[in-house]
Protein backbone atom coordinates (compact mmCIF):
# COMPACT_ATOMS: atom_id res chain seq x y z
CA UNK A 1 0.00 0.00 0.00
CA UNK A 2 1.40 3.39 -0.94
CA UNK A 3 1.93 6.22 1.54
CA UNK A 4 -0.69 8.38 -0.17
CA UNK A 5 -3.29 5.60 -0.07
CA UNK A 6 -2.56 4.89 3.59
CA UNK A 7 -2.72 8.61 4.45
CA UNK A 8 -6.05 9.03 2.63
CA UNK A 9 -7.44 5.99 4.47
CA UNK A 10 -6.26 7.36 7.81
CA UNK A 11 -7.85 10.79 7.21
CA UNK A 12 -11.12 9.23 6.03
CA UNK A 13 -11.30 6.94 9.08
CA UNK A 14 -10.44 9.74 11.52
CA UNK A 15 -13.13 11.96 10.00
CA UNK A 16 -15.69 9.16 10.25
CA UNK A 17 -14.71 8.46 13.86
CA UNK A 18 -15.20 12.04 15.00
CA UNK A 19 -18.70 11.96 13.45
CA UNK A 20 -19.43 8.65 15.20
CA UNK A 21 -18.40 10.31 18.46
CA UNK A 22 -20.83 13.16 17.73
CA UNK A 23 -23.61 10.58 17.22
CA UNK A 24 -22.68 8.94 20.53
CA UNK A 25 -22.86 12.30 22.28
CA UNK A 26 -26.33 12.86 20.80
CA UNK A 27 -27.43 9.39 21.89
CA UNK A 28 -26.14 10.00 25.42
CA UNK A 29 -27.91 13.39 25.55
CA UNK A 30 -31.13 11.72 24.32
CA UNK A 31 -30.76 9.13 27.07
CA UNK A 32 -30.34 11.89 29.63
CA UNK A 33 -33.48 13.60 28.40
CA UNK A 34 -35.59 10.43 28.08
CA UNK A 35 -34.41 8.41 31.10
CA UNK A 36 -33.10 11.21 33.32
CA UNK A 37 -29.81 9.29 33.52
CA UNK A 38 -26.22 10.43 32.98
CA UNK A 39 -24.83 6.90 32.72
CA UNK A 40 -24.24 7.08 28.94
CA UNK A 41 -22.51 10.45 29.23
CA UNK A 42 -20.21 9.08 31.91
CA UNK A 43 -19.54 5.88 29.98
CA UNK A 44 -18.78 7.85 26.83
CA UNK A 45 -16.25 10.13 28.49
CA UNK A 46 -14.68 7.38 30.61
CA UNK A 47 -14.13 5.16 27.60
CA UNK A 48 -12.99 7.99 25.30
CA UNK A 49 -10.13 8.77 27.72
CA UNK A 50 -8.62 5.44 26.58
CA UNK A 51 -8.28 6.87 23.07
CA UNK A 52 -5.31 9.15 23.61
CA UNK A 53 -5.91 11.04 20.36
CA UNK A 54 -9.32 12.29 21.53
CA UNK A 55 -9.40 15.60 23.38
CA UNK A 56 -11.31 14.33 26.42
CA UNK A 57 -11.32 17.71 28.17
CA UNK A 58 -12.91 19.34 25.12
CA UNK A 59 -15.52 16.58 24.94
CA UNK A 60 -16.30 16.93 28.67
CA UNK A 61 -16.64 20.71 28.38
CA UNK A 62 -18.77 20.38 25.23
CA UNK A 63 -21.17 18.05 27.07
CA UNK A 64 -21.31 20.33 30.12
CA UNK A 65 -22.19 23.30 27.92
CA UNK A 66 -24.99 21.42 26.17
CA UNK A 67 -26.54 19.55 29.09
CA UNK A 68 -27.54 20.39 32.66
CA UNK A 69 -24.72 18.34 34.15
CA UNK A 70 -21.56 18.74 36.16
CA UNK A 71 -18.53 16.47 36.24
CA UNK A 72 -17.63 15.42 39.78
CA UNK A 73 -16.54 12.49 41.90
CA UNK A 74 -19.12 10.00 43.06
CA UNK A 75 -19.11 8.27 46.46
CA UNK A 76 -16.55 5.73 45.17
CA UNK A 77 -14.18 8.48 44.04
CA UNK A 78 -14.84 7.97 40.32
CA UNK A 79 -15.43 10.96 38.08
CA UNK A 80 -18.94 10.91 36.67
CA UNK A 81 -21.48 13.21 35.14
CA UNK A 82 -24.17 14.22 37.60
CA UNK A 83 -27.30 16.18 36.93
CA UNK A 84 -26.91 19.79 37.96
CA UNK A 85 -30.24 21.18 39.08
CA UNK A 86 -28.67 24.65 39.44
CA UNK A 87 -27.52 24.66 35.81
CA UNK A 88 -28.99 27.22 33.47
CA UNK A 89 -28.56 24.84 30.53
CA UNK A 90 -31.83 23.37 29.34
CA UNK A 91 -31.69 20.20 27.31
CA UNK A 92 -34.31 20.73 24.62
CA UNK A 93 -32.60 20.01 21.31
CA UNK A 94 -29.43 18.39 20.15
CA UNK A 95 -26.51 20.74 19.65
CA UNK A 96 -26.15 21.81 16.04
CA UNK A 97 -22.44 22.52 16.31
CA UNK A 98 -20.21 19.45 16.44
CA UNK A 99 -17.78 18.89 19.30
CA UNK A 100 -14.84 19.22 16.90
CA UNK A 101 -16.00 22.60 15.56
CA UNK A 102 -17.17 23.90 18.94
CA UNK A 103 -15.34 27.05 20.10
CA UNK A 104 -13.36 27.02 16.88
CA UNK A 105 -11.89 23.64 17.81
CA UNK A 106 -9.14 25.04 20.00
CA UNK A 107 -8.03 21.49 20.77
CA UNK A 108 -7.00 21.19 17.11
CA UNK A 109 -4.79 24.25 17.09
CA UNK A 110 -1.14 23.47 16.73
CA UNK A 111 0.98 25.82 18.73
CA UNK A 112 3.60 27.14 16.40
CA UNK A 113 6.97 27.62 17.99
CA UNK A 114 9.83 29.58 16.57
CA UNK A 115 12.35 26.79 17.04
CA UNK A 116 15.23 28.91 15.81
CA UNK A 117 14.54 31.52 18.47
CA UNK A 118 13.96 28.89 21.14
CA UNK A 119 17.17 27.10 20.21
CA UNK A 120 19.13 30.34 20.37
CA UNK A 121 17.65 31.14 23.78
CA UNK A 122 18.39 27.64 25.09
CA UNK A 123 21.97 27.71 23.82
CA UNK A 124 22.59 31.17 25.29
CA UNK A 125 21.30 29.94 28.65
CA UNK A 126 23.57 26.89 28.51
CA UNK A 127 26.60 29.00 27.51
CA UNK A 128 25.97 31.15 30.57
CA UNK A 129 25.95 27.98 32.69
CA UNK A 130 29.11 26.72 30.97
CA UNK A 131 27.81 23.25 30.10
CA UNK A 132 29.29 22.16 26.73
CA UNK A 133 27.64 18.73 26.65
CA UNK A 134 24.20 20.26 27.24
CA UNK A 135 24.87 22.80 24.50
CA UNK A 136 25.64 20.02 22.04
CA UNK A 137 22.58 18.01 23.14
CA UNK A 138 20.36 21.06 22.68
CA UNK A 139 21.77 21.74 19.24
CA UNK A 140 21.13 18.15 18.16
CA UNK A 141 17.62 18.19 19.66
CA UNK A 142 17.02 21.44 17.80
CA UNK A 143 17.66 19.73 14.48
CA UNK A 144 21.34 20.40 13.92
CA UNK A 145 22.78 17.89 11.49
CA UNK A 146 25.77 15.74 12.41
CA UNK A 147 27.83 17.48 9.72
CA UNK A 148 26.95 20.91 11.15
CA UNK A 149 27.67 19.66 14.66
CA UNK A 150 31.11 18.33 13.68
CA UNK A 151 31.97 21.63 12.03
CA UNK A 152 31.12 23.40 15.31
CA UNK A 153 32.99 21.11 17.71
CA UNK A 154 36.24 23.05 17.36
CA UNK A 155 34.51 26.38 17.91
CA UNK A 156 32.65 25.02 20.97
CA UNK A 157 35.93 23.70 22.41
CA UNK A 158 37.47 27.15 22.01
CA UNK A 159 34.43 28.90 23.43
CA UNK A 160 35.24 31.02 26.46
CA UNK A 161 32.62 29.92 28.91
CA UNK A 162 31.56 31.95 31.90
CA UNK A 163 32.79 30.65 35.22
N, C-alpha and C positions, 0 to 999 in steps of 0.2 A: 504494500500500500504506500502510495507516495505521501510526502509531507503535506502537500496541499489538500489531498483528499482527507487525510487524517485530521488536519486543522479544520476543514469545513465540517466534518462529522462532529468534532468536539464542540464547535460553536453552535451548530444546530441542536445538539443534545443539551447543552447548557441553557440555551434559549427556551427549549421545551420544558426543562426542569424548573426554571423560574416561574413559568406559567402554571405548571402543575402545583407548585408551592402556593401560588395565588389562589388556585381552586381549593386547595386544602384550607387555606385561611378562611375563604368564604364558607366552606362546609362547617368549619369550627364555629364561625360566627353564627351561622344558621342554627347550629346545635345549641349555642348559648341562648339564642332567641326562643327557640322552640321548647327546649327542655330545661332552660334556666340552669345550665350546667357549663362549667368552664373546663371540664375534663379534656375535651378535644383540643382546646387552646393550649393547655398545659402539655399534653402529649406531643403536640406539634412542635412546640418550642423545645421541649426536653430532647426530643429525637433529632431535631435539626441542629442542635449543638454538636452532635456527632459528625456532622458534615462540616469540616473545618473551612470549606470555601464559602459557606453561607454566613452572611452578616447577622448573627443571632441577635445582637443588640438592636439593630435596625428593625428586624422582624418583631421583636418584643415591643419596641416603641411604636411601631406601626399599629400593632394590635391594640395597645393601650389607647392610642389616639382615636381608634375607630370602634371601641367597645367600652362599656362601663365596667372596666376591670382595673385591678392593680396587680402588681407582681410582688409577691411577698412569701416569706417562709410559712409553711404549715406547722402543725404541732410536732411533726417528725423532723423538722429542720430542712425539708425539701422546698425548693422554690416552686411556687405554683401561681397560676392566675386565680384570683379571688374576685368575686363580684364586689364592686365598689358602689355602695348605695349613695355616697356623697358625690359621685362623679357627675359632671355636667354632660357627659357624652350620652346620647340616646341612640340605641341600636335600632334603627328603623329600616335602613337600606344597606345593601352591600356597598363598600367603598368603590368608587369609580376609578380612582387612581391606584395603580398597582404598587406593591411594596417596593419594587425596584425602581420606580419612577418618583416615589414619594419623597418630598423635600429635595428634589433635584438629585436624588440618589447619591447623597454625600458619601455613602459607603463605597461607591465605585470610583470616587476621585482618587487619582494617583498623585501623591504629593511629589511634585518635581523638586529635586534638589540640585543645586549647582555644585556638582561633585568637584569641579576644579577649584572652586572657592573653598569648599569644605576641606579638600585635601591640603590646600595651601595653609589654611588655618591650623589643621591638625599637625602638619609638619613644623610650622612655626612654633607651636606649643611644645612639640617634642624637642626641637632644637634648644629652646629655652631650658628644658629639663636636662639636656645633654645626653639623651639616650639614643645612640646610633642604631641599635638593633630595632628599636620601636619605630624609628624613622623609616628604615628600610621596609619593615612590615607594613607600615601605613602606605608607603608608596606602592608596594605590590598590591595591597588590598584596594587601592585607588585606581588600579588598572594599568600600572606601569609595566611595560613589557620587560622581559628578562634582558633583552639587548639594551634597552634604555637604562635599566638598573645597573648592568655591568659597566656602562659608560660613565655612570655617576659614582661608582664605588671609590675611585681615586679621589674625586672631589669631596665625598663625604668623609674619607679618612683624613683629609687635610683641613676639614672644617674646624674652625676655632669655636669650640663649644663653651658656653657659659659655665662657670663653676657652680 
